[in-house]
Every structure is written in C-alpha cells, then in structure tokens.
Amino acid sequence: MRALLVPPFLLLAACNGEPAFDERYDKAAKEIEARAKAMDASIAEADAAARAAGADTRSSKPLPDAARPSNAPPSSGE
C-alpha cells in the first residue's frame, strides 16, 4: 500500500522546482531589455566618439538606385 503512495509524491516533488511560464517570461524580458539598453549605450558612445573625432555620422552621398533584376530569356519550349 505504501508503494502506491510514493510515486505521486515523487512526481509532485520533481515538478515543484521548475519556474512557471510567467517567471521565465519576465526573466527573459528583463534580459532582453538590459541587452537593448547596453546596445543603445554602445551606439551612443560610438556616435559621440565619431563626432568628437570630426567624422560626419550621416552619409554625404545618397545610396545608388537599386539595380533592376536580370531575368533569363524565355524558353522556346523545344
């Protein structure tokens, strides 16, 4: 009889340690936000360094027009 009661308690004990979805989501969201802030700070630092060095951060020339894609000639059907 005791052998029948032990497995359900072991299953409950094994599942108890895993964090819930909301906890994992919140943790991932905080990590992503921290990475984004670090990236923004790095970009701002690089931009400030470029300005201090006298470099223009904006491109002085516009981008060239996109090339038309080339298509193969149509098949003669032979």
Secondary structure, 3 states (H helix, E strand, C coil): CHHHHHHHHHHHHHHHCCCCHHHHHHHHHHHHHHHHHHHHHHHHHHHHHHHHCCCCCCCCCCCCCCCCCCCCCCCCCC
